[in-house]
């Protein structure tokens, strides 16, 4: 299959090469910091230039996703969370692909439908095939325009050079060891005579990025619909079976809620358990059960649309009880975790769990309304709420919140886990410095800061890619502190 290549496509390929170089510089030179934001700026400049005359669709949601991408990329400079540093390496590219597919999506496909997922993967596959065909076509044209004999000679010369590289590498190193004068001569031109595998790897990375960007965006320009649309039949489950399952689940949950109100919410516990022990014993179990209930509820709502009459009303009432019981479970889990934090202090994981439970409460509240108002869309709300939640916890800087809460707890109780703060990101280091300024006599604190100050010279990077506001501030404060 021939690909029609115009002059604008050659310019676009060259610009993709530049963006590929920026990507390699941003992600593979040093620790990622401000470099991610720089790459996103350059990448979207390329995208909006290529699609400058394109009529975008789903623009409101598109702008929301775009803002989320920019904020998450900026978080690599503004915060220093180890968890989000790793998660965003997957989340940001996924959102970028989603955004590009969304705003170039034909109006006949609804973005909240299953065919849209197939559309994204089809476009990715089309992009890969486009790059392969383009490269193959380019090679064939080079063959046709060249003298066959000269082409064969050049090809054989290149093969000979590739074969000779490892041999020369070994021979040159042996000769250098054998004669110091020969070694001095070679040191005059080290870059020309030294084999660097790193350069080949970096070149491969740049080419992968280049043809990845080029192929995917070229595929998005082609307005072709996937053939999967309309082939999926709606799934439906039996109403009586569904109601039976819901009633049995509700009996169990109502019994559990009654027990909760009897001795947990009243402030009394089982004999032999402290609040901290009781909290640790049941928190994760309650949270997992709540997630199961949410899955059951959304599944019933999605797959019982054909049920009508009194049976449908009965299912609605059963779902309402299930959602309300799930709300009680969430409150119980929330209180358990609060007790555990009062006993043992704040950690990133505990605060993240708190925020996730608040998010689940919002989800359940909307789901409760959806049970009685069928016109509402679950997937629309779930996606937007999840996106806002994830971006929000990146912006809030949970590490800073954890540090502040532990310092406040220390002022009230005199208890603090300095080793946990030491294991955190640069925000934890800033918290330790602040604690030292307030109370330098905390056992072990001086030794921890001395060790961090000593390690600072080894871990600090001056590369522009790794610049991070929190890390830079921590390094400066460590340099200023006097023991």
Backbone torsions as a table, in degrees:
resi	resn	phi	psi	omega
1	UNK	NA	122.1	-178.8
2	UNK	-79.4	140.2	176.2
3	UNK	-106.8	124.6	179.4
4	UNK	-79.7	115.2	-177.2
5	UNK	-110.5	122.3	178.9
6	UNK	-102.9	173.9	-179.3
7	UNK	-60.3	-37.7	-179.4
8	UNK	-63.8	-30.4	178.8
9	UNK	-68.7	-36.9	177.4
10	UNK	-66.4	-40.7	176.1
11	UNK	-64.0	-40.2	178.9
12	UNK	-64.4	-39.5	176.9
13	UNK	-62.1	-40.7	178.2
14	UNK	-63.6	-41.8	178.5
15	UNK	-66.5	-36.1	175.5
16	UNK	-63.2	-35.8	176.3
17	UNK	-62.5	-42.0	177.8
18	UNK	-62.5	-44.6	178.9
19	UNK	-65.8	-34.8	175.5
20	UNK	-62.3	-40.3	176.5
21	UNK	-64.2	-42.1	177.8
22	UNK	-62.1	-41.2	179.3
23	UNK	-62.4	-44.2	179.1
24	UNK	-64.7	-40.3	177.4
25	UNK	-65.6	-37.8	-174.7
26	UNK	-74.6	-36.2	-168.8
27	UNK	-109.3	-18.0	-171.7
28	UNK	-121.9	7.0	-179.4
29	UNK	-95.3	-40.4	-176.7
30	UNK	-158.5	-175.6	177.6
31	UNK	-59.6	138.3	-176.5
32	UNK	-73.4	131.8	175.4
33	UNK	-140.1	-114.1	179.5
34	UNK	-66.1	-16.6	-177.1
35	UNK	-61.2	-30.5	179.6
36	UNK	-65.3	-42.8	179.7
37	UNK	-65.1	-40.5	178.0
38	UNK	-60.4	-43.8	179.3
39	UNK	-62.5	-43.9	-179.2
40	UNK	-61.0	-40.3	178.0
41	UNK	-60.8	-49.3	-178.5
42	UNK	-65.4	-41.9	-178.4
43	UNK	-62.0	-45.5	-177.8
44	UNK	-74.4	-25.3	170.9
45	UNK	-61.7	-42.9	177.0
46	UNK	-63.6	-45.4	-177.1
47	UNK	-62.6	-49.2	-177.5
48	UNK	-69.6	-26.4	173.9
49	UNK	-70.2	-43.5	-178.5
50	UNK	-66.2	-34.5	-176.8
51	UNK	-107.6	30.7	-175.4
52	UNK	-62.9	-27.7	180.0
53	UNK	-107.1	13.5	-176.6
54	UNK	-88.3	141.6	177.8
55	UNK	-90.3	103.4	-176.1
56	UNK	-74.2	150.1	175.9
57	UNK	-113.8	166.0	177.6
58	UNK	49.4	50.1	-170.5
59	UNK	-70.3	-34.8	-178.7
60	UNK	-63.9	-49.6	176.6
61	UNK	-66.8	-35.1	178.7
62	UNK	-60.0	-43.6	177.9
63	UNK	-64.7	-37.5	178.5
64	UNK	-62.9	-46.3	179.1
65	UNK	-65.6	-40.1	179.3
66	UNK	-61.7	-44.3	177.8
67	UNK	-61.6	-40.3	178.7
68	UNK	-61.3	-42.8	179.4
69	UNK	-61.3	-44.3	-178.5
70	UNK	-66.4	-40.7	-180.0
71	UNK	-66.6	-44.4	-179.5
72	UNK	-64.8	-38.0	177.6
73	UNK	-68.3	-35.6	177.6
74	UNK	-68.4	-24.7	-179.9
75	UNK	-64.4	-21.5	175.9
76	UNK	-66.3	-19.9	176.0
77	UNK	-100.3	-35.2	-171.9
78	UNK	-86.4	-22.3	-178.7
79	UNK	-136.1	175.0	-174.7
80	UNK	-142.5	50.2	179.8
81	UNK	-86.9	126.6	-178.8
82	UNK	-64.5	-42.2	-178.3
83	UNK	-63.7	-51.0	-177.0
84	UNK	-72.1	-25.8	173.5
85	UNK	-58.2	-41.9	-179.1
86	UNK	-78.8	-45.6	-178.0
87	UNK	-60.9	-40.9	-176.0
88	UNK	-68.9	-19.3	173.8
89	UNK	-62.9	-25.4	177.2
90	UNK	-99.2	-39.6	-173.9
91	UNK	-68.6	-46.2	-175.7
92	UNK	-63.0	-50.4	176.9
93	UNK	-59.0	-36.4	178.9
94	UNK	-64.4	-42.2	178.6
95	UNK	-67.8	-36.2	178.3
96	UNK	-64.1	-46.5	177.8
97	UNK	-62.0	-43.7	178.0
98	UNK	-59.8	-44.3	-177.3
99	UNK	-65.3	-45.7	-179.4
100	UNK	-64.1	-40.3	178.0
101	UNK	-69.0	-35.1	-177.5
102	UNK	-66.4	-51.2	-173.8
103	UNK	-75.6	-15.5	175.6
104	UNK	-103.4	9.3	-175.7
105	UNK	-71.7	131.8	173.2
106	UNK	-59.6	144.6	-174.4
107	UNK	-66.0	-15.5	-178.7
108	UNK	-74.8	-14.0	-178.6
109	UNK	-107.5	129.4	176.8
110	UNK	-84.9	129.6	-173.7
111	UNK	-67.7	-22.5	-179.3
112	UNK	-91.2	11.3	-179.3
113	UNK	-101.7	162.8	178.5
114	UNK	-62.2	-38.5	178.0
115	UNK	-56.4	-25.9	179.2
116	UNK	-65.8	-35.5	176.7
117	UNK	-63.1	-43.7	176.4
118	UNK	-63.3	-35.4	178.6
119	UNK	-61.9	-43.2	-179.5
120	UNK	-62.0	-49.1	-178.6
121	UNK	-65.8	-33.7	177.9
122	UNK	-66.5	-41.5	178.3
123	UNK	-64.9	-38.5	176.2
124	UNK	-63.3	-43.8	177.4
125	UNK	-64.5	-40.6	177.7
126	UNK	-62.5	-37.6	179.0
127	UNK	-64.0	-41.9	178.1
128	UNK	-63.9	-46.1	-179.9
129	UNK	-64.4	-36.9	179.3
130	UNK	-62.7	-44.3	180.0
131	UNK	-63.7	-40.7	179.2
132	UNK	-64.5	-46.6	-179.0
133	UNK	-66.6	-37.7	178.8
134	UNK	-63.9	-45.0	179.3
135	UNK	-64.2	-41.8	179.3
136	UNK	-64.7	-42.6	179.8
137	UNK	-65.7	-37.7	178.8
138	UNK	-64.8	-41.6	178.7
139	UNK	-65.3	-41.4	179.9
140	UNK	-64.5	-39.3	179.1
141	UNK	-66.3	-37.7	177.8
142	UNK	-63.6	-38.6	177.6
143	UNK	-63.6	-45.8	-175.7
144	UNK	-66.2	-36.6	-176.6
145	UNK	-83.0	-5.7	-177.9
146	UNK	-106.9	153.6	172.6
147	UNK	-66.2	125.7	-175.9
148	UNK	-54.5	-39.1	-179.3
149	UNK	-68.0	-43.1	178.5
150	UNK	-64.3	-37.6	-179.9
151	UNK	-63.0	-43.0	179.1
152	UNK	-64.9	-38.2	179.1
153	UNK	-64.1	-46.4	179.5
154	UNK	-61.4	-41.4	-179.8
155	UNK	-63.1	-42.5	-179.6
156	UNK	-68.1	-36.6	176.9
157	UNK	-61.9	-43.8	179.0
158	UNK	-63.2	-40.7	177.9
159	UNK	-62.8	-42.3	178.2
160	UNK	-62.8	-38.3	178.1
161	UNK	-64.8	-42.3	179.6
162	UNK	-63.1	-41.3	179.8
163	UNK	-66.9	-36.4	-174.7
164	UNK	-77.2	-22.3	-175.7
165	UNK	-56.8	-55.4	-179.8
166	UNK	-63.5	-33.6	179.0
167	UNK	-65.8	-47.6	179.3
168	UNK	-63.1	-35.7	178.7
169	UNK	-58.9	-45.6	179.9
170	UNK	-68.9	-45.9	-177.1
171	UNK	-63.3	-45.0	-179.2
172	UNK	-61.7	-41.8	179.4
173	UNK	-65.0	-37.5	177.7
174	UNK	-67.6	-40.6	179.0
175	UNK	-67.3	-35.1	177.7
176	UNK	-63.8	-41.4	178.3
177	UNK	-68.1	-28.8	-175.5
178	UNK	-82.2	-29.5	-174.5
179	UNK	-139.5	116.6	-179.1
180	UNK	-69.5	-33.1	178.9
181	UNK	-65.2	-39.8	176.5
182	UNK	-64.7	-36.5	178.7
183	UNK	-65.0	-38.6	179.4
184	UNK	-64.9	-39.1	178.9
185	UNK	-63.0	-43.8	-179.3
186	UNK	-68.0	-29.9	-179.4
187	UNK	-68.6	-15.0	177.7
188	UNK	-66.9	-37.2	-179.7
189	UNK	-124.0	65.0	-174.7
190	UNK	-67.8	-35.0	-176.1
191	UNK	-70.9	-25.6	-178.4
192	UNK	-85.1	-27.9	-172.6
193	UNK	-111.4	4.8	179.9
194	UNK	-108.6	128.0	-179.3
195	UNK	-81.6	121.3	-179.2
196	UNK	-117.3	107.3	178.5
197	UNK	-64.4	-29.5	-178.0
198	UNK	-57.6	-39.3	-178.2
199	UNK	-64.6	-39.8	179.0
200	UNK	-65.5	-41.3	179.1
201	UNK	-62.8	-44.7	-178.9
202	UNK	-65.3	-39.0	177.3
203	UNK	-62.2	-41.7	178.0
204	UNK	-62.9	-40.7	179.0
205	UNK	-63.1	-44.6	179.5
206	UNK	-61.0	-44.0	-179.9
207	UNK	-66.3	-37.5	177.0
208	UNK	-62.4	-46.1	176.6
209	UNK	-62.4	-44.9	-176.7
210	UNK	-58.4	-53.6	-177.3
211	UNK	-75.3	-23.9	173.7
212	UNK	-65.6	-49.2	177.4
213	UNK	-63.9	-44.6	-176.7
214	UNK	-62.4	-49.9	-176.7
215	UNK	-66.5	-43.2	-177.0
216	UNK	-64.7	-45.4	-178.2
217	UNK	-71.4	-33.6	175.3
218	UNK	-64.9	-37.3	177.9
219	UNK	-66.8	-37.3	179.6
220	UNK	-66.7	-25.6	179.1
221	UNK	-71.5	-21.3	-178.4
222	UNK	-85.1	116.3	-175.6
223	UNK	-87.1	77.6	178.2
224	UNK	-123.9	134.9	179.9
225	UNK	-87.2	142.5	173.9
226	UNK	-68.8	149.3	-176.7
227	UNK	-80.1	0.5	-175.8
228	UNK	-81.3	-11.6	-175.2
229	UNK	-66.8	132.4	175.9
230	UNK	82.6	0.9	-178.2
231	UNK	-89.3	-18.2	-177.9
232	UNK	-85.5	128.9	178.1
233	UNK	-90.5	140.2	-179.5
234	UNK	-63.6	138.6	179.4
235	UNK	-88.8	138.0	179.3
236	UNK	-135.7	142.0	178.3
237	UNK	-115.7	157.6	-177.3
238	UNK	-70.6	134.5	-176.5
239	UNK	-67.3	-39.8	-177.7
240	UNK	-67.5	-42.2	177.5
241	UNK	-61.7	-44.0	-179.6
242	UNK	-61.2	-46.2	-179.3
243	UNK	-63.2	-38.9	178.7
244	UNK	-60.9	-46.8	179.1
245	UNK	-61.2	-44.1	-178.4
246	UNK	-64.4	-41.2	-179.7
247	UNK	-64.4	-41.5	178.8
248	UNK	-64.7	-42.3	177.3
249	UNK	-63.2	-40.9	-178.3
250	UNK	-66.0	-35.0	177.6
251	UNK	-61.2	-44.8	179.7
252	UNK	-63.5	-45.1	-176.8
253	UNK	-69.3	-36.7	177.9
254	UNK	-64.2	-38.5	176.1
255	UNK	-64.0	-43.3	-179.6
256	UNK	-65.2	-42.0	179.7
257	UNK	-63.3	-39.3	178.1
258	UNK	-60.6	-41.7	177.7
259	UNK	-64.9	-40.4	179.6
260	UNK	-60.4	-46.1	-179.8
261	UNK	-67.2	-27.1	-176.2
262	UNK	-71.2	-47.2	-173.9
263	UNK	-126.8	-12.3	-178.8
264	UNK	-93.6	-54.6	-179.5
265	UNK	-70.7	-21.4	178.1
266	UNK	-79.1	-11.0	178.3
267	UNK	95.4	5.3	177.6
268	UNK	-112.2	147.6	-177.2
269	UNK	-125.7	171.0	175.7
270	UNK	-64.0	150.7	177.6
271	UNK	-63.7	138.3	176.3
272	UNK	91.0	-1.4	179.4
273	UNK	-115.6	133.6	168.6
274	UNK	-87.3	167.0	179.2
275	UNK	-60.2	-42.1	-178.5
276	UNK	-64.1	-42.8	179.8
277	UNK	-65.6	-41.0	-179.8
278	UNK	-66.7	-39.0	179.6
279	UNK	-63.6	-44.8	-177.9
280	UNK	-68.6	-31.6	-175.3
281	UNK	-67.0	-32.2	-170.7
282	UNK	-122.2	-5.5	-171.7
283	UNK	-61.6	-55.8	-174.6
284	UNK	-66.0	-32.8	177.8
285	UNK	-64.3	-43.8	-179.9
286	UNK	-65.6	-40.8	-179.8
287	UNK	-65.2	-39.9	179.8
288	UNK	-66.8	-41.4	178.0
289	UNK	-62.6	-38.6	178.9
290	UNK	-62.6	-41.7	178.2
291	UNK	-65.4	-36.5	175.8
292	UNK	-62.4	-44.1	179.8
293	UNK	-62.0	-39.2	179.0
294	UNK	-64.9	-40.4	178.3
295	UNK	-64.2	-43.2	178.9
296	UNK	-63.0	-44.3	-177.6
297	UNK	-62.8	-48.9	-179.9
298	UNK	-65.6	-34.9	177.9
299	UNK	-65.1	-44.3	179.5
300	UNK	-64.3	-43.3	179.7
301	UNK	-61.5	-39.8	-175.4
302	UNK	-76.3	-32.5	-170.1
303	UNK	-111.6	12.6	175.7
304	UNK	-122.5	32.2	-178.0
305	UNK	-70.2	-21.6	-177.7
306	UNK	-87.3	-8.8	179.5
307	UNK	-76.0	135.3	-177.0
308	UNK	-131.7	172.2	172.7
309	UNK	73.7	-150.0	-176.0
310	UNK	-63.4	-34.5	179.4
311	UNK	-62.6	-39.4	178.9
312	UNK	-65.0	-41.8	178.1
313	UNK	-63.9	-38.2	179.0
314	UNK	-64.4	-41.0	177.9
315	UNK	-63.9	-38.9	178.8
316	UNK	-62.3	-44.9	179.1
317	UNK	-63.6	-40.1	179.3
318	UNK	-65.4	-40.2	177.2
319	UNK	-65.7	-37.5	178.4
320	UNK	-61.5	-45.4	178.2
321	UNK	-62.0	-40.5	-179.7
322	UNK	-63.4	-42.0	179.7
323	UNK	-67.4	-43.2	179.0
324	UNK	-63.7	-41.4	176.8
325	UNK	-63.3	-37.8	176.8
326	UNK	-63.4	-36.4	176.4
327	UNK	-62.1	-40.6	177.3
328	UNK	-64.2	-40.8	177.8
329	UNK	-61.3	-40.2	179.2
330	UNK	-65.5	-43.2	178.2
331	UNK	-61.7	-42.9	178.9
332	UNK	-61.0	-46.5	179.2
333	UNK	-63.7	-38.5	178.9
334	UNK	-61.5	-44.0	-179.9
335	UNK	-67.9	-38.5	178.1
336	UNK	-60.6	-45.6	-179.0
337	UNK	-66.0	-36.1	176.9
338	UNK	-62.1	-42.6	176.5
339	UNK	-60.4	-42.6	-178.4
340	UNK	-65.0	-38.2	177.5
341	UNK	-67.0	-37.4	177.3
342	UNK	-63.0	-33.3	-177.5
343	UNK	-83.1	-37.4	-171.2
344	UNK	-122.3	-1.5	178.3
345	UNK	95.1	178.9	-175.1
346	UNK	-99.7	139.3	172.2
347	UNK	-131.0	165.8	180.0
348	UNK	-60.0	-42.9	-177.2
349	UNK	-64.4	-41.5	-178.8
350	UNK	-67.2	-42.1	178.9
351	UNK	-67.6	-38.9	177.2
352	UNK	-62.2	-40.2	177.3
353	UNK	-63.3	-40.8	175.9
354	UNK	-57.7	-48.5	-177.9
355	UNK	-64.7	-36.4	179.9
356	UNK	-66.9	-35.6	177.9
357	UNK	-68.3	-36.5	175.3
358	UNK	-63.7	-41.0	176.3
359	UNK	-60.4	-43.1	179.0
360	UNK	-64.0	-35.5	177.4
361	UNK	-61.7	-40.9	177.3
362	UNK	-64.8	-42.6	179.2
363	UNK	-61.5	-45.2	180.0
364	UNK	-65.9	-36.1	178.7
365	UNK	-62.7	-43.7	178.3
366	UNK	-67.4	-39.8	-179.8
367	UNK	-62.9	-37.4	177.6
368	UNK	-61.3	-40.9	177.8
369	UNK	-67.9	-39.1	-178.8
370	UNK	-63.2	-30.3	-179.9
371	UNK	-57.3	-35.9	-175.5
372	UNK	-103.0	-14.7	177.5
373	UNK	-120.0	98.2	-172.8
374	UNK	-69.0	-23.3	-175.4
375	UNK	-69.2	-21.1	179.7
376	UNK	-67.9	149.1	179.8
377	UNK	-105.0	121.7	179.1
378	UNK	-69.1	-48.1	-173.5
379	UNK	-63.1	-41.5	178.1
380	UNK	-55.0	-51.5	-176.3
381	UNK	-67.6	-44.3	-179.2
382	UNK	-58.4	-45.1	-177.7
383	UNK	-65.4	-48.8	-177.8
384	UNK	-65.4	-42.1	179.1
385	UNK	-63.8	-41.7	179.2
386	UNK	-64.9	-40.7	178.7
387	UNK	-63.5	-46.5	179.5
388	UNK	-64.6	-38.5	178.9
389	UNK	-64.4	-47.1	-176.9
390	UNK	-65.0	-44.3	178.0
391	UNK	-64.8	-38.0	-179.1
392	UNK	-61.6	-45.3	-178.8
393	UNK	-71.2	-20.9	171.6
394	UNK	-73.6	-39.6	-177.9
395	UNK	-72.6	-40.3	-175.7
396	UNK	-62.2	-29.9	-176.9
397	UNK	67.2	79.7	-177.8
398	UNK	-62.4	-31.1	177.6
399	UNK	-59.0	-45.0	179.4
400	UNK	-63.2	-41.2	178.8
401	UNK	-62.1	-42.7	179.4
402	UNK	-62.1	-45.0	179.6
403	UNK	-61.1	-46.9	-178.8
404	UNK	-62.1	-42.1	-179.6
405	UNK	-66.8	-37.8	178.4
406	UNK	-69.6	-36.0	175.8
407	UNK	-67.6	-39.6	176.6
408	UNK	-64.6	-41.4	177.6
409	UNK	-63.0	-36.2	179.2
410	UNK	-65.2	-39.3	179.1
411	UNK	-64.7	-30.4	-178.3
412	UNK	-87.2	-39.4	-172.0
413	UNK	-114.8	-16.9	-175.9
414	UNK	77.8	10.9	-179.1
415	UNK	-110.0	135.0	175.8
416	UNK	-160.8	143.1	178.9
417	UNK	-100.0	92.1	-176.7
418	UNK	-69.2	-26.8	179.9
419	UNK	-70.8	-32.1	175.0
420	UNK	-67.9	-43.8	177.4
421	UNK	-61.7	-35.1	178.4
422	UNK	-66.4	-30.5	-178.9
423	UNK	-82.0	-9.2	-179.3
424	UNK	-78.8	-172.1	179.1
425	UNK	-75.3	-166.6	179.4
426	UNK	-59.8	-24.7	176.7
427	UNK	-62.5	-38.3	176.6
428	UNK	-63.7	-38.1	177.0
429	UNK	-62.4	-43.6	177.3
430	UNK	-62.1	-35.9	176.8
431	UNK	-65.6	-40.6	177.8
432	UNK	-64.6	-39.6	178.1
433	UNK	-64.0	-43.4	177.5
434	UNK	-62.2	-40.9	178.2
435	UNK	-64.0	-39.7	-179.5
436	UNK	-65.3	-36.9	178.7
437	UNK	-66.3	-33.6	179.7
438	UNK	-80.3	-41.6	-176.8
439	UNK	-146.7	90.9	-177.8
440	UNK	-73.2	-3.0	-176.1
441	UNK	-96.7	10.1	176.6
442	UNK	-64.1	126.3	-176.4
443	UNK	-56.5	126.1	175.8
444	UNK	84.2	-10.1	-175.4
445	UNK	-68.8	-44.5	-179.0
446	UNK	-60.2	-42.4	-179.1
447	UNK	-64.5	-39.7	178.6
448	UNK	-62.8	-45.1	-179.0
449	UNK	-68.2	-36.6	176.7
450	UNK	-62.6	-41.0	178.5
451	UNK	-66.3	-41.7	178.5
452	UNK	-65.1	-38.0	178.6
453	UNK	-65.8	-37.5	178.1
454	UNK	-68.9	-38.3	-179.5
455	UNK	-76.0	-18.2	-174.3
456	UNK	-56.7	-39.6	-177.3
457	UNK	-67.2	-23.8	-177.2
458	UNK	-89.9	-30.1	-174.4
459	UNK	-98.9	-17.9	-178.6
460	UNK	-71.4	135.9	178.7
461	UNK	-116.2	136.2	177.8
462	UNK	-94.8	2.2	179.6
463	UNK	-65.8	141.0	-177.0
464	UNK	-64.1	-29.7	-177.2
465	UNK	-61.7	-33.9	-171.2
466	UNK	-94.5	7.0	-179.4
467	UNK	-61.0	128.0	-179.8
468	UNK	-141.6	130.6	-172.9
469	UNK	-60.4	-44.5	-177.5
470	UNK	-69.0	-45.6	179.7
471	UNK	-63.2	-43.1	179.1
472	UNK	-62.1	-39.6	178.7
473	UNK	-65.4	-40.9	179.4
474	UNK	-64.2	-41.8	178.7
475	UNK	-62.8	-40.2	179.6
476	UNK	-66.4	-43.0	-179.1
477	UNK	-66.0	-36.3	176.7
478	UNK	-64.7	-36.0	179.3
479	UNK	-70.5	-28.0	-177.0
480	UNK	-85.9	-26.1	-172.6
481	UNK	-67.0	137.2	179.6
482	UNK	-116.7	133.3	-178.8
483	UNK	-100.9	NA	NA
